[in-house]
Amino acid sequence: MDSTRMLSRRAVLRRGLGGAAGLLLAGRFGAPAFAAPRPAKAKAVIQIWMWGGPSHLDTFDPKPDAGYDYCGPLNKPIPTNVDGIVIGELLPELAKQADKYSIIRSMTHGVNSHETASYIVQTGRQPGGRVVYPSVGAVVSLFKGYDAGYEGLLPPYIVLTQPQGRFSEAGFLGPRYKPFATGGDPGQKVFAVEGVIAPGISELQQRQRRNLLHELNGLGRAMPGDPQLADWDTCEKEAYDMILGDAGKVFDLSQEEDGLRDRYGRNTFGQSCLMARRLVARGVPFVTINYKGWDTHKQHFQIMRRKLPEMDKGMATLLEDLSALGLLESTIVWWSGEFGRGPKVQWEPPWNGGRSHYGHVFSAVVAGGGFQGGHVVGASDAKGEHVQERPVYPWDLIGSMYELLGIDPEATLPNPLGLTIHATPSAADGVDIGGHLKEIM
């Protein structure tokens, strides 16, 4: 073969390593340029995703006059620290924090399927067609992450602790904008974050492994100063900074006082709330807490008596803690599921007191980051079955959050097909528009 067409072993290695390093470092280098951001009130979002769909009647939109077939045994709503606002009786701690959040009681999209409703609420887009749209977290990662100058070692979009798997969070933006799912359980003695904490491996053993890696790195010694190998060195340094350095220590909840951890609740959700607070304090722009257990087709009220006090304690302490640390004014807390639950209780077998899926009207809660507290937006009717006033669609809420984050809701997203796609839809896209939440912004 002609020598001019031959590649040396060194050249092959360089090309191979260069391609791999390019993939590994895609989130840090070669990012597309964006226009100057709008002025922002919020720097971060903590999304409390009520996986399965929480009941609006039993949480933030109680209907005590609707009767037993609608309220069941939870028919004694409680006043909050804001005159005129009452919430479910199993949320006494959140009742003390109502001045910090606002309730949207007229969320609607009309869809009763988990997958479709989750997609709508988290992307602000209708499903179908050839385009798979990105979630809010992916869009925030695009505009507030590495492409916008974010330099933290912690990924800009983190999920505690498992992704839903109901849709692709990154959509057409691609895998660079997928969330980092921690795995593990922050409620355990050791929060075993995937890729950061290796159960059963001590810090000393990790350092010994790193030293062995360096001793075996004959390629690096054979090609000193090679710029592509320098990229690999950067990757290795940052990986070990996550494992052994200060960045990884953010996941060590033992650094927090026992009393504070107790206030959050010594369970997966409570400690996830504390973990989310630590992450936004370190500059992470978007954190999702995927909070399972709300798809209550059977034995709904028994489950509510277990789950609601847990949610109440964790979420209320999160709001109080963020406020005390001066972080609430720059952090949006967004509480929502994919829909609500059927207002009329299904007492008959096989449900035996369950609630069905319900997308006609449901509630969401927002706090911080420019959202005012102590307000109620919209209303459902007397039995919580339909929107009575001020419908709010998922894209209205998402556009409002983008506005507070300094992201233009009409910004064009980079699309691999060259399509012109804006961050949020408009009436021209064939959807109803309720408008941004100006009454609480």
C-alpha positions in Angstrom: 0.0 0.0 0.0 1.2 3.5 -0.8 2.8 5.0 2.3 1.0 8.3 1.7 -2.2 6.4 2.3 -1.0 4.7 5.5 -1.8 5.9 9.0 0.8 5.5 11.7 -0.4 3.8 14.9 0.1 7.1 16.6 -2.1 8.9 14.1 -4.9 6.2 14.5 -4.7 6.6 18.3 -4.8 10.4 18.0 -7.9 10.3 15.8 -9.7 7.7 17.9 -9.0 9.5 21.2 -9.9 12.8 19.7 -13.3 11.6 18.7 -14.0 10.0 22.1 -12.8 13.1 23.9 -15.0 15.2 21.7 -18.0 13.2 22.8 -17.0 13.3 26.5 -16.4 17.0 26.4 -19.3 18.0 24.2 -21.0 19.7 27.1 -18.0 21.8 27.8 -16.5 22.8 24.4 -17.8 23.9 21.0 -21.1 25.2 22.3 -23.4 27.2 20.0 -23.6 30.9 20.6 -26.8 32.6 21.9 -28.0 36.1 22.0 -27.5 38.0 25.3 -30.0 36.7 27.9 -32.8 38.8 29.2 -32.6 40.1 32.8 -33.4 37.3 35.1 -35.0 37.2 38.6 -34.4 33.4 38.9 -31.2 31.5 38.6 -32.5 28.0 39.2 -35.5 25.7 39.4 -36.4 22.9 41.8 -39.1 20.8 40.2 -41.1 18.6 42.6 -42.6 16.2 40.2 -45.6 14.4 41.8 -45.2 11.2 39.8 -48.6 9.6 39.1 -50.7 12.7 39.7 -51.8 14.1 43.1 -55.3 14.8 44.1 -56.1 18.5 44.0 -59.1 18.1 46.3 -56.9 16.6 49.0 -54.0 19.0 48.7 -54.4 22.6 47.5 -58.0 22.9 46.3 -60.2 21.4 49.0 -64.0 21.2 48.5 -65.5 20.5 51.9 -69.0 21.3 50.8 -68.9 18.8 47.9 -69.9 16.0 50.2 -68.5 12.6 51.2 -68.4 11.2 47.6 -65.9 13.9 46.7 -64.0 14.5 49.9 -64.2 11.2 51.6 -62.8 11.5 55.2 -60.6 14.4 54.3 -63.2 17.1 54.7 -61.7 19.5 57.2 -59.4 21.9 55.3 -57.2 24.2 57.4 -56.4 27.9 57.2 -53.0 29.1 56.3 -50.9 32.0 57.4 -52.5 34.0 54.5 -56.1 35.2 55.1 -58.6 33.5 52.9 -56.4 30.6 51.7 -57.2 27.1 53.0 -55.5 23.9 52.0 -55.8 20.2 52.8 -56.0 19.1 56.5 -52.9 16.9 56.2 -50.6 19.8 55.2 -50.2 21.8 58.5 -46.5 22.7 57.9 -47.2 24.0 54.4 -50.1 26.0 55.9 -47.5 27.9 57.9 -45.5 28.8 54.7 -48.4 29.9 52.4 -47.0 33.4 52.2 -44.0 32.0 50.3 -46.0 30.2 47.5 -48.9 30.7 45.2 -51.5 28.1 44.2 -52.7 27.7 40.6 -56.1 26.0 40.9 -57.1 26.1 37.2 -54.4 24.1 35.5 -55.9 22.1 32.6 -55.0 20.1 29.5 -57.8 17.5 29.4 -55.6 14.4 29.0 -55.9 11.4 31.3 -53.0 9.3 30.1 -49.8 9.3 32.2 -47.4 9.3 29.2 -49.1 11.9 27.2 -50.0 14.2 30.2 -46.4 14.0 31.5 -45.1 15.0 28.1 -47.5 18.0 27.9 -46.9 19.3 31.4 -43.1 18.9 31.2 -42.6 20.2 27.6 -45.5 22.5 27.1 -46.2 20.8 23.8 -48.8 18.5 22.4 -47.6 15.0 21.4 -47.7 13.6 18.0 -45.9 14.4 14.7 -42.3 13.9 13.9 -40.9 16.3 16.5 -40.1 15.2 20.1 -39.9 18.3 22.1 -37.4 18.9 25.0 -38.5 19.2 28.6 -38.2 22.4 30.6 -35.1 21.0 32.3 -33.4 20.4 29.0 -34.3 23.9 27.7 -33.0 25.5 30.9 -29.8 23.4 30.5 -29.5 24.7 27.0 -29.8 28.4 28.0 -28.3 28.3 31.5 -25.8 25.4 31.2 -22.4 24.9 29.5 -23.6 26.6 26.3 -24.2 29.8 28.3 -20.9 29.8 30.2 -21.8 27.5 33.1 -18.6 26.1 34.5 -19.6 23.9 37.4 -18.5 20.3 37.5 -21.9 19.3 38.7 -24.2 18.7 35.6 -26.6 21.6 35.0 -29.7 19.3 34.9 -29.9 16.7 37.7 -32.7 14.3 38.6 -33.2 12.9 42.1 -33.1 10.0 41.8 -34.5 8.2 38.8 -35.8 9.5 35.4 -39.4 8.8 34.7 -38.8 6.9 31.5 -42.2 8.1 30.1 -40.5 10.3 27.4 -37.1 11.6 26.3 -36.4 14.6 28.5 -33.9 16.0 26.0 -36.1 15.6 22.9 -34.7 16.9 19.7 -31.9 18.8 21.6 -30.1 15.5 21.9 -28.3 13.5 24.6 -26.1 16.4 25.7 -29.1 17.9 27.4 -30.4 14.8 29.1 -30.5 15.0 32.9 -27.9 13.3 35.1 -29.9 10.8 37.2 -28.2 10.2 40.5 -29.7 6.8 41.3 -29.2 5.8 44.9 -31.3 7.1 47.9 -30.4 10.2 49.8 -32.4 8.8 52.7 -29.9 6.1 53.2 -26.7 6.4 55.4 -24.6 6.8 52.2 -26.1 8.4 49.2 -24.7 6.2 46.5 -24.7 8.6 43.5 -24.0 6.7 40.3 -20.5 7.3 39.0 -19.5 9.3 42.1 -20.0 7.1 45.1 -18.9 3.5 44.8 -20.4 1.5 47.6 -17.8 -0.5 49.5 -14.9 1.5 48.1 -13.1 3.9 50.5 -11.6 7.2 49.5 -8.1 5.7 50.1 -8.9 2.9 47.6 -10.1 5.4 45.1 -6.8 7.3 45.4 -4.9 4.1 45.0 -6.8 3.3 41.9 -6.1 6.7 40.4 -2.4 6.2 41.1 -2.4 2.8 39.4 -4.1 4.4 36.4 -1.3 6.9 36.1 1.3 4.2 36.5 -0.2 2.2 33.6 -0.6 5.2 31.4 2.2 4.4 28.9 0.4 6.1 26.1 0.6 9.4 27.9 4.3 9.1 28.6 4.8 8.1 24.9 3.0 11.2 23.6 3.8 14.0 26.0 2.1 17.3 25.3 -0.4 15.8 22.8 -3.4 18.2 22.8 -5.9 15.4 22.3 -4.5 13.5 25.2 -4.7 16.7 27.2 -8.5 16.6 26.7 -8.5 13.2 28.3 -6.4 14.4 31.1 -9.0 17.2 31.7 -11.8 14.6 31.7 -9.9 12.4 34.2 -9.1 15.3 36.5 -12.7 16.5 36.5 -14.0 13.0 37.1 -11.8 12.5 40.1 -12.7 16.0 41.3 -16.3 14.8 41.4 -15.3 11.6 43.2 -12.7 12.9 45.6 -13.0 16.7 45.5 -15.3 19.4 46.8 -17.8 19.0 44.0 -18.7 15.4 44.9 -19.0 16.3 48.6 -22.2 18.2 47.8 -23.9 14.7 47.9 -22.7 14.0 51.4 -25.7 14.9 53.5 -23.9 14.0 56.7 -22.4 17.6 56.4 -25.8 18.9 57.4 -26.9 19.2 61.0 -29.0 16.3 62.3 -31.7 18.7 63.4 -32.2 20.1 59.9 -32.2 16.7 58.4 -34.9 15.6 60.8 -37.0 18.7 59.9 -36.9 17.7 56.2 -37.8 14.1 57.2 -35.6 11.1 57.3 -37.0 9.6 54.1 -36.2 9.6 50.4 -38.4 12.6 49.6 -37.3 14.7 52.6 -33.6 14.1 52.0 -34.1 14.8 48.3 -35.5 18.2 49.1 -32.4 18.9 51.2 -30.2 17.6 48.4 -31.9 19.8 45.9 -31.3 22.8 48.1 -27.6 21.9 48.3 -27.4 21.6 44.5 -29.0 25.0 43.7 -26.7 26.5 46.3 -23.8 25.2 44.3 -25.2 26.8 41.2 -27.0 23.9 39.5 -29.7 25.5 37.3 -32.3 22.7 37.2 -33.1 20.0 39.7 -36.0 17.6 39.5 -37.2 15.5 42.4 -39.2 12.6 40.9 -41.5 11.8 43.8 -43.3 8.5 43.3 -46.4 7.1 44.8 -49.3 9.3 43.7 -51.1 7.1 41.2 -53.7 6.1 43.8 -56.4 4.1 42.0 -57.0 2.0 45.2 -57.0 2.8 48.9 -56.4 6.4 48.1 -57.1 7.8 51.6 -55.0 5.3 53.4 -52.1 6.2 51.1 -52.7 10.0 51.6 -52.5 9.6 55.3 -48.9 8.3 54.8 -47.7 10.3 51.9 -49.1 13.8 52.5 -47.5 14.3 55.9 -44.2 13.2 54.3 -44.7 15.7 51.5 -45.8 18.4 53.9 -42.7 18.2 56.0 -40.2 18.0 53.2 -41.6 20.7 51.0 -42.4 23.1 53.8 -38.9 22.8 55.2 -37.4 23.3 51.7 -39.3 26.6 51.4 -38.3 27.7 54.9 -34.7 26.7 54.4 -34.3 28.4 51.0 -35.9 31.6 52.4 -33.6 31.6 55.5 -30.5 31.2 53.3 -31.6 34.0 50.9 -32.0 31.5 48.0 -35.7 31.5 47.6 -35.7 34.9 45.7 -33.5 33.3 43.0 -34.9 29.8 43.0 -38.3 28.8 41.5 -39.9 25.8 43.3 -42.4 24.2 41.0 -44.8 21.5 42.4 -47.0 19.6 39.9 -47.9 16.2 38.6 -49.1 15.3 35.1 -52.7 15.8 36.1 -55.0 15.7 39.2 -57.2 12.9 40.3 -60.9 12.2 39.8 -62.9 14.5 42.1 -65.5 11.8 42.7 -64.2 9.0 44.7 -64.6 5.5 43.3 -65.9 3.6 46.2 -67.0 0.5 44.2 -64.9 -2.6 43.8 -62.2 -3.1 42.7 -61.1 0.5 43.5 -62.5 0.5 47.1 -62.0 4.2 47.6 -59.6 5.3 44.8 -59.3 8.2 42.6 -58.9 8.1 38.8 -56.7 10.2 36.4 -58.0 13.7 35.8 -56.7 16.3 33.4 -59.7 18.6 33.1 -58.6 20.6 36.1 -55.8 20.3 38.6 -53.5 22.3 40.8 -49.9 23.4 40.7 -47.8 25.4 43.2 -45.0 27.9 42.4 -42.7 29.8 44.8 -39.7 32.0 44.6 -37.6 33.2 41.7 -39.8 36.2 41.1 -43.2 34.5 41.8 -45.1 36.2 44.5 -46.3 34.2 47.5 -49.7 34.2 49.2 -51.9 34.2 46.2 -54.4 31.9 44.4 -54.6 32.0 40.6 -57.8 30.7 39.0 -60.5 28.5 40.4 -62.2 25.2 39.8 -66.0 24.7 40.2 -67.8 23.6 43.4 -66.8 20.0 43.0 -63.4 20.4 41.4 -64.5 19.0 38.1 -63.9 21.9 35.7 -62.1 25.2 35.4 -64.4 27.9 36.6 -62.2 30.9 36.0 -58.7 31.8 34.5 -57.6 28.6 32.7 -53.9 28.1 32.9 -52.3 25.7 30.4 -48.9 24.0 30.9 -47.3 26.3 28.3 -48.5 29.4 30.1 -46.8 28.3 33.3 -43.6 27.2 31.5 -43.4 30.4 29.6 -43.8 32.3 32.9 -40.9 30.4 34.4 -38.7 31.0 31.3 -39.5 34.7 31.5 -38.4 34.8 35.2 -35.2 32.8 34.2 -34.3 35.4 31.6 -35.1 33.0 28.8 -37.1 34.4 25.9 -40.2 32.2 25.6 -40.1 32.9 21.8 -36.4 32.0 21.5 -35.7 29.6 18.6 -34.3 26.3 19.7 -31.6 24.5 17.7 -33.3 21.8 15.7 -31.5 19.1 13.7 -34.1 19.2 11.0 -33.7 22.9 10.6 -37.2 23.6 11.7 -38.1 26.9 13.3 -39.3 25.9 16.8 -39.8 28.4 19.6 -39.3 27.7 23.3 -43.0 27.8 23.9 -46.0 27.5 21.5 -48.3 30.3 20.4 -51.9 30.4 19.3 -50.5 29.9 15.7 -49.5 26.4 16.8 -53.2 25.5 17.4 -53.3 25.7 21.2 -55.4 27.8 23.6 -53.4 30.4 25.4 -54.3 31.6 28.9 -51.4 33.9 29.2 -48.4 34.2 31.5 -49.0 34.4 35.2 -48.5 38.2 35.4 -50.8 38.4 38.4 -48.1 36.7 40.5 -44.9 37.8 38.7 
